[in-house]
Amino acid sequence: MADSKKKNDKELSYKELVAKRDELKREYMDLRFKMVISHVDNPMQKRTMRREIARLNTFIQQKKNAEDNK
């Protein structure tokens, strides 16, 4: 499951990657807020989301570098 997600993310365009990252950042901020206010069912979700955002940032940087080298 995770492998297919990674493959799909690599195939996305630069704008799609940025949009997906921004959406995940919003969800992450909401999750952090929920953790302060009330109980969250899966606290490990916070770590997973942080790692997903970092992975998307890596793909974004790779696309940006590839475009600059052209």
mmCIF file as gemmi writes it, N, C-alpha and C atoms, coordinates in Angstrom:
data_model
loop_
_atom_site.group_PDB
_atom_site.id
_atom_site.type_symbol
_atom_site.label_atom_id
_atom_site.label_alt_id
_atom_site.label_comp_id
_atom_site.label_asym_id
_atom_site.label_entity_id
_atom_site.label_seq_id
_atom_site.pdbx_PDB_ins_code
_atom_site.Cartn_x
_atom_site.Cartn_y
_atom_site.Cartn_z
_atom_site.occupancy
_atom_site.B_iso_or_equiv
_atom_site.pdbx_formal_charge
_atom_site.auth_seq_id
_atom_site.auth_asym_id
_atom_site.pdbx_PDB_model_num
ATOM 1 N N . MET Axp A 1 ? 0.829 -1.19 0 1 0 ? 1 A 1
ATOM 2 C CA . MET Axp A 1 ? 0 0 0 1 0 ? 1 A 1
ATOM 3 C C . MET Axp A 1 ? 0.872 1.252 0 1 0 ? 1 A 1
ATOM 4 N N . ALA Axp A 2 ? 1.838 1.323 0.897 1 0 ? 2 A 1
ATOM 5 C CA . ALA Axp A 2 ? 2.696 2.498 0.963 1 0 ? 2 A 1
ATOM 6 C C . ALA Axp A 2 ? 3.564 2.62 -0.281 1 0 ? 2 A 1
ATOM 7 N N . ASP Axp A 3 ? 3.989 1.487 -0.824 1 0 ? 3 A 1
ATOM 8 C CA . ASP Axp A 3 ? 4.824 1.52 -2.031 1 0 ? 3 A 1
ATOM 9 C C . ASP Axp A 3 ? 4.078 2.118 -3.206 1 0 ? 3 A 1
ATOM 10 N N . SER Axp A 4 ? 2.8 1.775 -3.354 1 0 ? 4 A 1
ATOM 11 C CA . SER Axp A 4 ? 2.029 2.327 -4.457 1 0 ? 4 A 1
ATOM 12 C C . SER Axp A 4 ? 1.817 3.823 -4.275 1 0 ? 4 A 1
ATOM 13 N N . LYS Axp A 5 ? 1.686 4.281 -3.031 1 0 ? 5 A 1
ATOM 14 C CA . LYS Axp A 5 ? 1.523 5.706 -2.769 1 0 ? 5 A 1
ATOM 15 C C . LYS Axp A 5 ? 2.791 6.456 -3.166 1 0 ? 5 A 1
ATOM 16 N N . LYS Axp A 6 ? 3.947 5.884 -2.843 1 0 ? 6 A 1
ATOM 17 C CA . LYS Axp A 6 ? 5.216 6.525 -3.183 1 0 ? 6 A 1
ATOM 18 C C . LYS Axp A 6 ? 5.377 6.625 -4.69 1 0 ? 6 A 1
ATOM 19 N N . LYS Axp A 7 ? 5.018 5.58 -5.402 1 0 ? 7 A 1
ATOM 20 C CA . LYS Axp A 7 ? 5.122 5.598 -6.859 1 0 ? 7 A 1
ATOM 21 C C . LYS Axp A 7 ? 4.194 6.635 -7.45 1 0 ? 7 A 1
ATOM 22 N N . ASN Axp A 8 ? 2.983 6.737 -6.907 1 0 ? 8 A 1
ATOM 23 C CA . ASN Axp A 8 ? 2.028 7.714 -7.424 1 0 ? 8 A 1
ATOM 24 C C . ASN Axp A 8 ? 2.501 9.138 -7.174 1 0 ? 8 A 1
ATOM 25 N N . ASP Axp A 9 ? 3.106 9.393 -6.015 1 0 ? 9 A 1
ATOM 26 C CA . ASP Axp A 9 ? 3.582 10.73 -5.705 1 0 ? 9 A 1
ATOM 27 C C . ASP Axp A 9 ? 4.736 11.143 -6.615 1 0 ? 9 A 1
ATOM 28 N N . LYS Axp A 10 ? 5.582 10.201 -6.989 1 0 ? 10 A 1
ATOM 29 C CA . LYS Axp A 10 ? 6.706 10.523 -7.866 1 0 ? 10 A 1
ATOM 30 C C . LYS Axp A 10 ? 6.225 10.943 -9.247 1 0 ? 10 A 1
ATOM 31 N N . GLU Axp A 11 ? 5.08 10.447 -9.655 1 0 ? 11 A 1
ATOM 32 C CA . GLU Axp A 11 ? 4.555 10.732 -10.986 1 0 ? 11 A 1
ATOM 33 C C . GLU Axp A 11 ? 3.778 12.041 -11.055 1 0 ? 11 A 1
ATOM 34 N N . LEU Axp A 12 ? 3.499 12.657 -9.917 1 0 ? 12 A 1
ATOM 35 C CA . LEU Axp A 12 ? 2.729 13.9 -9.912 1 0 ? 12 A 1
ATOM 36 C C . LEU Axp A 12 ? 3.575 15.062 -10.434 1 0 ? 12 A 1
ATOM 37 N N . SER Axp A 13 ? 2.9 16.067 -10.946 1 0 ? 13 A 1
ATOM 38 C CA . SER Axp A 13 ? 3.603 17.253 -11.413 1 0 ? 13 A 1
ATOM 39 C C . SER Axp A 13 ? 3.991 18.125 -10.22 1 0 ? 13 A 1
ATOM 40 N N . TYR Axp A 14 ? 4.798 19.124 -10.484 1 0 ? 14 A 1
ATOM 41 C CA . TYR Axp A 14 ? 5.269 20.027 -9.426 1 0 ? 14 A 1
ATOM 42 C C . TYR Axp A 14 ? 4.097 20.703 -8.724 1 0 ? 14 A 1
ATOM 43 N N . LYS Axp A 15 ? 3.16 21.238 -9.493 1 0 ? 15 A 1
ATOM 44 C CA . LYS Axp A 15 ? 2.017 21.946 -8.898 1 0 ? 15 A 1
ATOM 45 C C . LYS Axp A 15 ? 1.142 21.007 -8.075 1 0 ? 15 A 1
ATOM 46 N N . GLU Axp A 16 ? 0.976 19.778 -8.543 1 0 ? 16 A 1
ATOM 47 C CA . GLU Axp A 16 ? 0.169 18.805 -7.809 1 0 ? 16 A 1
ATOM 48 C C . GLU Axp A 16 ? 0.848 18.423 -6.493 1 0 ? 16 A 1
ATOM 49 N N . LEU Axp A 17 ? 2.173 18.288 -6.532 1 0 ? 17 A 1
ATOM 50 C CA . LEU Axp A 17 ? 2.909 17.976 -5.31 1 0 ? 17 A 1
ATOM 51 C C . LEU Axp A 17 ? 2.783 19.102 -4.288 1 0 ? 17 A 1
ATOM 52 N N . VAL Axp A 18 ? 2.898 20.337 -4.739 1 0 ? 18 A 1
ATOM 53 C CA . VAL Axp A 18 ? 2.784 21.479 -3.836 1 0 ? 18 A 1
ATOM 54 C C . VAL Axp A 18 ? 1.383 21.544 -3.24 1 0 ? 18 A 1
ATOM 55 N N . ALA Axp A 19 ? 0.373 21.31 -4.062 1 0 ? 19 A 1
ATOM 56 C CA . ALA Axp A 19 ? -1.009 21.342 -3.58 1 0 ? 19 A 1
ATOM 57 C C . ALA Axp A 19 ? -1.248 20.243 -2.547 1 0 ? 19 A 1
ATOM 58 N N . LYS Axp A 20 ? -0.722 19.062 -2.809 1 0 ? 20 A 1
ATOM 59 C CA . LYS Axp A 20 ? -0.892 17.941 -1.88 1 0 ? 20 A 1
ATOM 60 C C . LYS Axp A 20 ? -0.173 18.232 -0.562 1 0 ? 20 A 1
ATOM 61 N N . ARG Axp A 21 ? 1.032 18.808 -0.653 1 0 ? 21 A 1
ATOM 62 C CA . ARG Axp A 21 ? 1.779 19.152 0.556 1 0 ? 21 A 1
ATOM 63 C C . ARG Axp A 21 ? 1.041 20.198 1.378 1 0 ? 21 A 1
ATOM 64 N N . ASP Axp A 22 ? 0.499 21.207 0.722 1 0 ? 22 A 1
ATOM 65 C CA . ASP Axp A 22 ? -0.224 22.249 1.438 1 0 ? 22 A 1
ATOM 66 C C . ASP Axp A 22 ? -1.463 21.695 2.136 1 0 ? 22 A 1
ATOM 67 N N . GLU Axp A 23 ? -2.148 20.769 1.471 1 0 ? 23 A 1
ATOM 68 C CA . GLU Axp A 23 ? -3.321 20.131 2.078 1 0 ? 23 A 1
ATOM 69 C C . GLU Axp A 23 ? -2.912 19.312 3.304 1 0 ? 23 A 1
ATOM 70 N N . LEU Axp A 24 ? -1.814 18.571 3.182 1 0 ? 24 A 1
ATOM 71 C CA . LEU Axp A 24 ? -1.338 17.791 4.32 1 0 ? 24 A 1
ATOM 72 C C . LEU Axp A 24 ? -0.903 18.683 5.473 1 0 ? 24 A 1
ATOM 73 N N . LYS Axp A 25 ? -0.308 19.823 5.172 1 0 ? 25 A 1
ATOM 74 C CA . LYS Axp A 25 ? 0.086 20.76 6.229 1 0 ? 25 A 1
ATOM 75 C C . LYS Axp A 25 ? -1.136 21.271 6.98 1 0 ? 25 A 1
ATOM 76 N N . ARG Axp A 26 ? -2.213 21.574 6.237 1 0 ? 26 A 1
ATOM 77 C CA . ARG Axp A 26 ? -3.454 22.017 6.891 1 0 ? 26 A 1
ATOM 78 C C . ARG Axp A 26 ? -4.015 20.924 7.799 1 0 ? 26 A 1
ATOM 79 N N . GLU Axp A 27 ? -4.029 19.691 7.288 1 0 ? 27 A 1
ATOM 80 C CA . GLU Axp A 27 ? -4.525 18.57 8.082 1 0 ? 27 A 1
ATOM 81 C C . GLU Axp A 27 ? -3.655 18.357 9.324 1 0 ? 27 A 1
ATOM 82 N N . TYR Axp A 28 ? -2.351 18.53 9.173 1 0 ? 28 A 1
ATOM 83 C CA . TYR Axp A 28 ? -1.434 18.364 10.293 1 0 ? 28 A 1
ATOM 84 C C . TYR Axp A 28 ? -1.698 19.414 11.367 1 0 ? 28 A 1
ATOM 85 N N . MET Axp A 29 ? -1.902 20.647 10.954 1 0 ? 29 A 1
ATOM 86 C CA . MET Axp A 29 ? -2.195 21.711 11.921 1 0 ? 29 A 1
ATOM 87 C C . MET Axp A 29 ? -3.514 21.432 12.637 1 0 ? 29 A 1
ATOM 88 N N . ASP Axp A 30 ? -4.514 20.959 11.907 1 0 ? 30 A 1
ATOM 89 C CA . ASP Axp A 30 ? -5.792 20.604 12.528 1 0 ? 30 A 1
ATOM 90 C C . ASP Axp A 30 ? -5.606 19.482 13.544 1 0 ? 30 A 1
ATOM 91 N N . LEU Axp A 31 ? -4.804 18.493 13.188 1 0 ? 31 A 1
ATOM 92 C CA . LEU Axp A 31 ? -4.55 17.373 14.094 1 0 ? 31 A 1
ATOM 93 C C . LEU Axp A 31 ? -3.848 17.854 15.358 1 0 ? 31 A 1
ATOM 94 N N . ARG Axp A 32 ? -2.873 18.724 15.208 1 0 ? 32 A 1
ATOM 95 C CA . ARG Axp A 32 ? -2.178 19.27 16.38 1 0 ? 32 A 1
ATOM 96 C C . ARG Axp A 32 ? -3.148 20.008 17.284 1 0 ? 32 A 1
ATOM 97 N N . PHE Axp A 33 ? -4.038 20.782 16.681 1 0 ? 33 A 1
ATOM 98 C CA . PHE Axp A 33 ? -5.029 21.517 17.45 1 0 ? 33 A 1
ATOM 99 C C . PHE Axp A 33 ? -5.954 20.553 18.196 1 0 ? 33 A 1
ATOM 100 N N . LYS Axp A 34 ? -6.396 19.499 17.522 1 0 ? 34 A 1
ATOM 101 C CA . LYS Axp A 34 ? -7.272 18.503 18.151 1 0 ? 34 A 1
ATOM 102 C C . LYS Axp A 34 ? -6.574 17.803 19.309 1 0 ? 34 A 1
ATOM 103 N N . MET Axp A 35 ? -5.271 17.563 19.165 1 0 ? 35 A 1
ATOM 104 C CA . MET Axp A 35 ? -4.532 16.889 20.228 1 0 ? 35 A 1
ATOM 105 C C . MET Axp A 35 ? -4.462 17.753 21.48 1 0 ? 35 A 1
ATOM 106 N N . VAL Axp A 36 ? -4.422 19.052 21.318 1 0 ? 36 A 1
ATOM 107 C CA . VAL Axp A 36 ? -4.378 19.954 22.47 1 0 ? 36 A 1
ATOM 108 C C . VAL Axp A 36 ? -5.755 20.049 23.115 1 0 ? 36 A 1
ATOM 109 N N . ILE Axp A 37 ? -6.777 20.131 22.299 1 0 ? 37 A 1
ATOM 110 C CA . ILE Axp A 37 ? -8.133 20.34 22.794 1 0 ? 37 A 1
ATOM 111 C C . ILE Axp A 37 ? -8.747 19.067 23.367 1 0 ? 37 A 1
ATOM 112 N N . SER Axp A 38 ? -8.598 17.962 22.654 1 0 ? 38 A 1
ATOM 113 C CA . SER Axp A 38 ? -9.284 16.745 23.076 1 0 ? 38 A 1
ATOM 114 C C . SER Axp A 38 ? -8.454 15.509 22.754 1 0 ? 38 A 1
ATOM 115 N N . HIS Axp A 39 ? -9.052 14.37 22.946 1 0 ? 39 A 1
ATOM 116 C CA . HIS Axp A 39 ? -8.398 13.082 22.702 1 0 ? 39 A 1
ATOM 117 C C . HIS Axp A 39 ? -8.406 12.75 21.208 1 0 ? 39 A 1
ATOM 118 N N . VAL Axp A 40 ? -7.295 12.218 20.733 1 0 ? 40 A 1
ATOM 119 C CA . VAL Axp A 40 ? -7.182 11.777 19.342 1 0 ? 40 A 1
ATOM 120 C C . VAL Axp A 40 ? -7.03 10.261 19.361 1 0 ? 40 A 1
ATOM 121 N N . ASP Axp A 41 ? -7.749 9.574 18.477 1 0 ? 41 A 1
ATOM 122 C CA . ASP Axp A 41 ? -7.733 8.119 18.451 1 0 ? 41 A 1
ATOM 123 C C . ASP Axp A 41 ? -6.363 7.547 18.123 1 0 ? 41 A 1
ATOM 124 N N . ASN Axp A 42 ? -5.665 8.148 17.176 1 0 ? 42 A 1
ATOM 125 C CA . ASN Axp A 42 ? -4.387 7.609 16.726 1 0 ? 42 A 1
ATOM 126 C C . ASN Axp A 42 ? -3.302 8.687 16.826 1 0 ? 42 A 1
ATOM 127 N N . PRO Axp A 43 ? -2.604 8.78 17.963 1 0 ? 43 A 1
ATOM 128 C CA . PRO Axp A 43 ? -1.565 9.813 18.099 1 0 ? 43 A 1
ATOM 129 C C . PRO Axp A 43 ? -0.37 9.6 17.169 1 0 ? 43 A 1
ATOM 130 N N . MET Axp A 44 ? -0.176 8.379 16.675 1 0 ? 44 A 1
ATOM 131 C CA . MET Axp A 44 ? 0.925 8.112 15.747 1 0 ? 44 A 1
ATOM 132 C C . MET Axp A 44 ? 0.671 8.735 14.377 1 0 ? 44 A 1
ATOM 133 N N . GLN Axp A 45 ? -0.553 9.139 14.143 1 0 ? 45 A 1
ATOM 134 C CA . GLN Axp A 45 ? -0.902 9.775 12.866 1 0 ? 45 A 1
ATOM 135 C C . GLN Axp A 45 ? -0.109 11.066 12.681 1 0 ? 45 A 1
ATOM 136 N N . LYS Axp A 46 ? 0.193 11.744 13.763 1 0 ? 46 A 1
ATOM 137 C CA . LYS Axp A 46 ? 0.965 12.984 13.7 1 0 ? 46 A 1
ATOM 138 C C . LYS Axp A 46 ? 2.345 12.717 13.101 1 0 ? 46 A 1
ATOM 139 N N . ARG Axp A 47 ? 3.007 11.662 13.549 1 0 ? 47 A 1
ATOM 140 C CA . ARG Axp A 47 ? 4.325 11.319 13.029 1 0 ? 47 A 1
ATOM 141 C C . ARG Axp A 47 ? 4.247 10.928 11.557 1 0 ? 47 A 1
ATOM 142 N N . THR Axp A 48 ? 3.231 10.152 11.224 1 0 ? 48 A 1
ATOM 143 C CA . THR Axp A 48 ? 3.048 9.709 9.844 1 0 ? 48 A 1
ATOM 144 C C . THR Axp A 48 ? 2.851 10.9 8.911 1 0 ? 48 A 1
ATOM 145 N N . MET Axp A 49 ? 2.055 11.853 9.346 1 0 ? 49 A 1
ATOM 146 C CA . MET Axp A 49 ? 1.798 13.035 8.515 1 0 ? 49 A 1
ATOM 147 C C . MET Axp A 49 ? 3.066 13.875 8.343 1 0 ? 49 A 1
ATOM 148 N N . ARG Axp A 50 ? 3.839 14.022 9.422 1 0 ? 50 A 1
ATOM 149 C CA . ARG Axp A 50 ? 5.096 14.773 9.322 1 0 ? 50 A 1
ATOM 150 C C . ARG Axp A 50 ? 6.032 14.13 8.316 1 0 ? 50 A 1
ATOM 151 N N . ARG Axp A 51 ? 6.11 12.82 8.34 1 0 ? 51 A 1
ATOM 152 C CA . ARG Axp A 51 ? 6.992 12.11 7.42 1 0 ? 51 A 1
ATOM 153 C C . ARG Axp A 51 ? 6.491 12.222 5.984 1 0 ? 51 A 1
ATOM 154 N N . GLU Axp A 52 ? 5.189 12.17 5.806 1 0 ? 52 A 1
ATOM 155 C CA . GLU Axp A 52 ? 4.609 12.314 4.469 1 0 ? 52 A 1
ATOM 156 C C . GLU Axp A 52 ? 4.907 13.706 3.902 1 0 ? 52 A 1
ATOM 157 N N . ILE Axp A 53 ? 4.787 14.728 4.737 1 0 ? 53 A 1
ATOM 158 C CA . ILE Axp A 53 ? 5.089 16.093 4.307 1 0 ? 53 A 1
ATOM 159 C C . ILE Axp A 53 ? 6.564 16.204 3.915 1 0 ? 53 A 1
ATOM 160 N N . ALA Axp A 54 ? 7.44 15.605 4.713 1 0 ? 54 A 1
ATOM 161 C CA . ALA Axp A 54 ? 8.875 15.642 4.41 1 0 ? 54 A 1
ATOM 162 C C . ALA Axp A 54 ? 9.175 14.927 3.09 1 0 ? 54 A 1
ATOM 163 N N . ARG Axp A 55 ? 8.503 13.804 2.859 1 0 ? 55 A 1
ATOM 164 C CA . ARG Axp A 55 ? 8.706 13.057 1.612 1 0 ? 55 A 1
ATOM 165 C C . ARG Axp A 55 ? 8.248 13.875 0.415 1 0 ? 55 A 1
ATOM 166 N N . LEU Axp A 56 ? 7.108 14.565 0.561 1 0 ? 56 A 1
ATOM 167 C CA . LEU Axp A 56 ? 6.626 15.418 -0.524 1 0 ? 56 A 1
ATOM 168 C C . LEU Axp A 56 ? 7.585 16.576 -0.767 1 0 ? 56 A 1
ATOM 169 N N . ASN Axp A 57 ? 8.131 17.14 0.309 1 0 ? 57 A 1
ATOM 170 C CA . ASN Axp A 57 ? 9.114 18.216 0.157 1 0 ? 57 A 1
ATOM 171 C C . ASN Axp A 57 ? 10.328 17.733 -0.627 1 0 ? 57 A 1
ATOM 172 N N . THR Axp A 58 ? 10.735 16.497 -0.398 1 0 ? 58 A 1
ATOM 173 C CA . THR Axp A 58 ? 11.86 15.927 -1.134 1 0 ? 58 A 1
ATOM 174 C C . THR Axp A 58 ? 11.54 15.837 -2.616 1 0 ? 58 A 1
ATOM 175 N N . PHE Axp A 59 ? 10.354 15.331 -2.95 1 0 ? 59 A 1
ATOM 176 C CA . PHE Axp A 59 ? 9.952 15.225 -4.349 1 0 ? 59 A 1
ATOM 177 C C . PHE Axp A 59 ? 9.863 16.605 -4.999 1 0 ? 59 A 1
ATOM 178 N N . ILE Axp A 60 ? 9.338 17.576 -4.26 1 0 ? 60 A 1
ATOM 179 C CA . ILE Axp A 60 ? 9.22 18.937 -4.784 1 0 ? 60 A 1
ATOM 180 C C . ILE Axp A 60 ? 10.613 19.495 -5.094 1 0 ? 60 A 1
ATOM 181 N N . GLN Axp A 61 ? 11.537 19.292 -4.178 1 0 ? 61 A 1
ATOM 182 C CA . GLN Axp A 61 ? 12.901 19.785 -4.384 1 0 ? 61 A 1
ATOM 183 C C . GLN Axp A 61 ? 13.555 19.097 -5.573 1 0 ? 61 A 1
ATOM 184 N N . GLN Axp A 62 ? 13.332 17.802 -5.738 1 0 ? 62 A 1
ATOM 185 C CA . GLN Axp A 62 ? 13.893 17.079 -6.87 1 0 ? 62 A 1
ATOM 186 C C . GLN Axp A 62 ? 13.342 17.612 -8.185 1 0 ? 62 A 1
ATOM 187 N N . LYS Axp A 63 ? 12.039 17.873 -8.23 1 0 ? 63 A 1
ATOM 188 C CA . LYS Axp A 63 ? 11.42 18.414 -9.448 1 0 ? 63 A 1
ATOM 189 C C . LYS Axp A 63 ? 11.968 19.799 -9.746 1 0 ? 63 A 1
ATOM 190 N N . LYS Axp A 64 ? 12.126 20.603 -8.707 1 0 ? 64 A 1
ATOM 191 C CA . LYS Axp A 64 ? 12.641 21.97 -8.883 1 0 ? 64 A 1
ATOM 192 C C . LYS Axp A 64 ? 14.072 21.934 -9.415 1 0 ? 64 A 1
ATOM 193 N N . ASN Axp A 65 ? 14.902 21.052 -8.869 1 0 ? 65 A 1
ATOM 194 C CA . ASN Axp A 65 ? 16.297 20.938 -9.332 1 0 ? 65 A 1
ATOM 195 C C . ASN Axp A 65 ? 16.362 20.42 -10.758 1 0 ? 65 A 1
ATOM 196 N N . ALA Axp A 66 ? 15.514 19.472 -11.098 1 0 ? 66 A 1
ATOM 197 C CA . ALA Axp A 66 ? 15.495 18.923 -12.458 1 0 ? 66 A 1
ATOM 198 C C . ALA Axp A 66 ? 15.089 19.997 -13.456 1 0 ? 66 A 1
ATOM 199 N N . GLU Axp A 67 ? 14.143 20.837 -13.056 1 0 ? 67 A 1
ATOM 200 C CA . GLU Axp A 67 ? 13.672 21.904 -13.945 1 0 ? 67 A 1
ATOM 201 C C . GLU Axp A 67 ? 14.758 22.98 -14.115 1 0 ? 67 A 1
ATOM 202 N N . ASP Axp A 68 ? 15.485 23.278 -13.044 1 0 ? 68 A 1
ATOM 203 C CA . ASP Axp A 68 ? 16.55 24.286 -13.105 1 0 ? 68 A 1
ATOM 204 C C . ASP Axp A 68 ? 17.71 23.821 -13.977 1 0 ? 68 A 1
ATOM 205 N N . ASN Axp A 69 ? 17.96 22.517 -14.003 1 0 ? 69 A 1
ATOM 206 C CA . ASN Axp A 69 ? 19.087 21.993 -14.773 1 0 ? 69 A 1
ATOM 207 C C . ASN Axp A 69 ? 18.804 21.907 -16.265 1 0 ? 69 A 1
ATOM 208 N N . LYS Axp A 70 ? 17.572 22.097 -16.655 1 0 ? 70 A 1
ATOM 209 C CA . LYS Axp A 70 ? 17.232 22.014 -18.089 1 0 ? 70 A 1
ATOM 210 C C . LYS Axp A 70 ? 17.696 23.222 -18.823 1 0 ? 70 A 1
